[in-house]
Amino acid sequence: MTRRSLAWIVAGVLGIVALAGALWGVFGVGRVVLSEAELQARANRQLPREVHGVTIESVTVTLAQNQVALRIAIHGNALGQPYAAVALARGVPRYDAKDGALFFDAEAVKVESLVVRSTTLIGRDDNPSSRAGALSQAIRDRFPRLEATAQSAIEKGAQAFLAARPVYRVKDDVKGIVIKAALAGVAIEQDALVIDFSVWRLTVTVIAWLLVLLLVVAAVIQLVRHPLWGLGQIAESISFD
């Protein structure tokens, strides 16, 4: 194969790729819509998961008022005492452009219920005159730091889990590269998480593809204008023989 033939092949391949990339940049991107059910399914696939000494058993996802609400069931061990808890987390999605991933930023994690050895410490009326209230108080008296230690572990575990597990990750392919460069915003619309991509912000990507295409066209013009380029080796070989 001569250098000229190889140049034509390279120019043809690059031209097709550049043209496809430019067209994809203009027409191939819109938005990603993730319903509440899809987000729930994504969360379920990652569970159960142990993080920072606690085990995340289940996560219930709810979309409302432009926020994501998560109800997280957790169990763990604090000061040698096993416990089970339910925590509520509310917050907004955060997009990490470097990783091409969408994470959930919890503004606050609130412990809704905490049960230690079948006795509820949080989530029930702690009337000291009732049997349940007396048991709760007895555990608090015996382990004065238990409730605070468990709450701290629950909050840290939930936040660590959410920070390490993306809600959505852009695929690492040609389309993904374009999408990563074009994210315009994330919002919650009609019980769905919507990720929008802006055509205007795709300009740089499209221009890059067009520049490659322009270089290919210039190379083709040079090949046409110099029909003998790359044939020198064949001529020298014939002369040598």
C-alpha positions in Angstrom: 0.0 0.0 0.0 1.4 3.4 -1.0 1.4 6.5 1.2 -1.1 8.0 -1.2 -3.6 5.2 -0.7 -3.1 5.3 3.0 -3.7 9.1 3.0 -7.0 8.6 1.2 -8.1 6.0 3.6 -7.2 8.1 6.7 -8.9 11.2 5.1 -12.0 9.2 4.4 -12.3 7.7 7.8 -11.6 11.0 9.6 -14.1 12.8 7.3 -16.9 10.4 8.1 -16.2 10.5 11.9 -15.9 14.3 11.9 -19.1 14.8 9.9 -21.0 12.3 12.1 -19.7 14.0 15.3 -20.7 17.5 14.1 -24.2 16.2 13.1 -24.5 14.4 16.4 -23.6 17.5 18.3 -26.3 19.5 16.6 -29.1 17.0 16.5 -28.3 14.1 18.8 -28.7 15.6 22.2 -31.8 16.7 24.1 -32.7 15.6 27.6 -32.7 12.6 29.9 -35.8 12.0 32.0 -35.7 9.7 34.9 -39.0 8.8 36.5 -39.5 8.1 40.2 -39.7 4.4 39.5 -36.5 4.4 37.5 -34.7 6.2 40.3 -36.1 3.7 42.8 -34.9 0.8 40.6 -31.4 2.3 40.4 -31.3 2.7 44.2 -32.5 -0.9 44.7 -29.7 -2.2 42.5 -27.1 -0.8 44.9 -28.5 -2.3 48.1 -27.9 -3.5 50.7 -24.6 -1.7 51.2 -22.3 -1.3 54.2 -20.9 2.2 54.6 -19.0 3.7 57.6 -20.0 0.9 59.9 -23.7 1.0 59.1 -25.7 -1.1 56.6 -28.1 0.6 54.2 -30.9 -1.9 53.8 -33.4 0.0 51.6 -34.0 3.5 50.2 -37.4 4.8 49.2 -37.2 7.6 46.6 -39.8 10.4 46.4 -39.8 13.4 44.1 -41.7 16.5 45.2 -41.4 20.3 45.4 -38.3 20.4 43.3 -36.5 18.2 45.8 -35.6 14.6 46.1 -36.7 12.9 49.4 -35.2 9.7 50.5 -36.4 7.4 53.3 -33.4 5.2 54.3 -33.7 2.1 56.4 -30.4 1.4 58.3 -29.1 -1.0 60.9 -25.8 -0.9 62.8 -24.1 -1.1 66.1 -23.4 1.7 68.6 -21.5 1.2 71.9 -21.9 -2.6 71.5 -25.7 -2.3 71.1 -27.5 -3.3 67.9 -30.0 -0.9 66.5 -32.3 -0.3 63.5 -33.3 3.1 62.3 -35.1 5.0 59.6 -33.6 8.3 58.4 -35.1 11.0 56.2 -32.9 13.0 53.7 -34.0 15.9 51.5 -31.9 17.7 49.0 -31.2 18.5 45.4 -29.3 16.7 42.6 -25.7 17.8 41.9 -23.9 17.2 38.6 -20.2 16.4 38.7 -18.9 17.4 35.2 -15.5 15.7 35.8 -17.1 12.3 36.4 -20.1 12.9 34.2 -22.3 11.7 37.1 -25.3 13.1 38.9 -25.3 12.8 42.7 -27.8 13.6 45.5 -26.7 16.3 47.9 -28.5 15.8 51.2 -29.1 19.2 52.9 -29.9 17.4 56.1 -30.4 13.9 57.4 -33.0 13.4 60.2 -33.4 10.2 62.2 -37.1 9.4 62.1 -37.0 6.3 64.3 -34.4 4.5 66.3 -34.9 1.1 67.9 -32.3 -0.5 70.2 -32.9 -4.1 71.3 -36.6 -3.9 70.4 -37.0 -0.7 72.4 -37.8 2.5 70.6 -35.7 5.5 71.6 -36.9 7.8 68.8 -40.2 7.8 67.0 -42.6 7.0 69.8 -44.2 9.0 72.7 -41.7 8.8 75.5 -44.2 9.2 78.3 -42.2 8.0 81.4 -45.4 6.5 82.9 -45.9 4.1 80.0 -44.0 0.8 79.8 -42.4 1.8 76.5 -41.3 5.1 77.9 -39.9 3.4 81.0 -37.8 1.0 78.9 -36.5 3.8 76.7 -35.5 5.8 79.7 -33.8 2.8 81.3 -31.7 2.3 78.1 -30.8 6.0 78.1 -29.8 5.9 81.7 -27.6 2.8 81.2 -26.1 4.1 77.9 -26.2 7.9 78.1 -24.2 8.4 74.9 -26.0 5.6 72.9 -28.6 7.8 71.2 -26.1 10.5 70.1 -23.6 8.0 68.9 -26.2 6.1 66.9 -27.6 9.3 65.3 -24.1 10.4 64.4 -23.3 7.1 62.8 -26.6 7.0 60.9 -26.1 10.5 59.5 -22.5 9.9 58.4 -23.3 6.6 56.9 -26.3 7.9 54.9 -24.3 10.9 53.6 -21.3 8.8 52.7 -23.6 6.4 50.8 -25.3 9.2 48.8 -21.9 10.9 48.1 -20.4 7.7 46.6 -23.4 6.4 44.6 -24.4 8.5 41.6 -28.1 8.8 40.7 -27.2 8.8 37.1 -23.9 8.4 35.1 -23.4 9.5 31.5 -22.1 6.7 29.4 -18.4 6.9 28.5 -18.9 7.0 24.7 -19.0 9.6 21.9 -22.6 10.6 22.9 -21.5 10.7 26.6 -18.6 13.1 25.8 -21.0 15.4 24.0 -23.5 15.3 26.8 -20.8 16.0 29.4 -19.9 19.1 27.5 -23.5 20.3 27.2 -25.2 20.0 30.5 -27.5 23.0 31.0 -29.4 22.1 34.2 -31.1 19.6 36.4 -34.7 20.0 37.7 -37.7 18.0 38.9 -40.7 18.2 36.6 -44.0 16.3 37.1 -42.5 13.6 39.4 -39.5 13.1 37.2 -35.8 14.1 37.3 -35.0 16.0 34.1 -31.5 16.6 32.9 -31.4 19.2 30.2 -28.6 19.7 27.6 -28.1 23.1 25.8 -27.4 23.2 22.1 -25.7 26.6 22.6 -23.2 25.0 25.0 -22.5 22.4 22.3 -21.0 25.0 20.1 -17.4 24.3 21.2 -17.8 20.6 20.6 -19.4 21.1 17.2 -16.7 23.5 16.2 -14.0 21.0 17.2 -15.6 18.4 14.9 -15.9 20.9 12.1 -12.2 21.8 12.4 -11.3 18.2 12.0 -13.6 18.0 9.0 -11.9 21.1 7.5 -8.5 19.6 7.9 -9.7 16.5 6.2 -11.1 18.5 3.3 -7.7 20.4 3.0 -5.9 17.1 2.9 -8.2 15.8 0.1 -7.6 19.0 -1.9 -3.8 18.5 -1.6 -4.1 14.9 -2.7 -6.2 15.9 -5.8 -3.8 18.8 -6.7 -0.7 16.5 -6.4 -1.7 13.2 -8.0 1.8 11.9 -8.0 2.4 12.4 -4.2 3.1 9.2 -2.5 3.9 7.4 -5.7 7.7 8.1 -5.6 8.5 4.9 -3.9 6.9 2.8 -6.7 8.8 4.8 -9.3 12.1 4.3 -7.5 11.4 0.6 -7.2 10.7 0.3 -10.9 13.9 2.2 -11.7 16.0 0.0 -9.4 14.7 -3.1 -11.1 
